[in-house]
């Protein structure tokens, strides 16, 4: 169990990290779209993770739809990205096994 001091320090660090992140992205989501399809839809984009998770503020590869894992890994490695977010833009859909 964390002490009150540890919690306050952790909370202060998270607030500072969030402030730095907001300053870095200017309170808007800046994205680099990768592998844009002919119809104009992106397969991937990069940006800072804004979710309140351990990857908060990290440069992230956002994956839209289902793609080969080797391709995803290669795309992340080429950009030195260590965080991958699957199902971006609500693209994760359960597959009906009967089809």
N, C-alpha and C positions, 0 to 999 in steps of 0.2 A: 504494500500500500504506500502511496506517495505521501510525503509530508506536505503541509501547506506551503512551505517555502519552495519545495520542488515543483509543486503545481504552479505557483505564481511565476517562477522562473521559466517553466515550460510555456505558460500562457504568454509571457512577455516575449519570448523568442519567437513564438508563432505569429504574434501580432507584428513584430519587426519584419519577419519573413514575408508576411502578407503585404506590408507596406512597401517593401522593396520590390516585390513582384508587381504590384499595381503601378509603381513608378516606372518599372521597366516596360510594361505593356501599355501604359497610358490609360488604364481602366477600360481598354477594349481588347478584344481577342484578335491578335495579329496571327495570321496563319500563312504558311507557305504550302500551297497546294502542289501535290506530287502526282504524276501519272494521271493527268486529266484525260478523260475519255473524249471521243469525238462529239458526244452529246453535251459536253461541258461539265460532266460530273466528275468529281475527284475520287480517286481510290484511296489516297492517303493525304493527310496534312500534318504539319508540325506546329507546335505551339507549347505554351506553358500549361501544365496541368493546374486547373483551378479548383479541383475537388478537395475537400478537407480529408485527405488521406496522407500516408507517409510520402507519397510522390508529389505532394503539393508544391508548386513552383518549379518543378523539374521540366526540362525540355522533353517533350513527349511526341511519339509518333502515333497519330490517331488513325486507326484502320476502319475504313468504311466498307462494309460488306465482308464477304468471305474470299480469301486469297491464299495462295500457297504459302506455307510457313517459311520455306526457304526464301521466297521473295520478300516477305515481311522482315526476316532477319537481315537479309542483305541491305534492304532499304534503311533499316535502323543503324546498322554498322557503318554504312557509307556516310551517315550524318553524325556519327558518334553519339547516338541516342540510346539511353539505357532503359527508358520507360516506354512501354507500348500499351495503348488503350484500345481494346477490341470493342467493336460494336458502336463506333462513333456515329453521331447523327441518327441515333435510334435505328441503326442498321442491323442489329442482332435480332433475328427472327427465329423462333423455334421451327424446326422442320417436322412436318407431319410424316411419321415413319410409314404410314400406309401408302404414300405416294412414291 
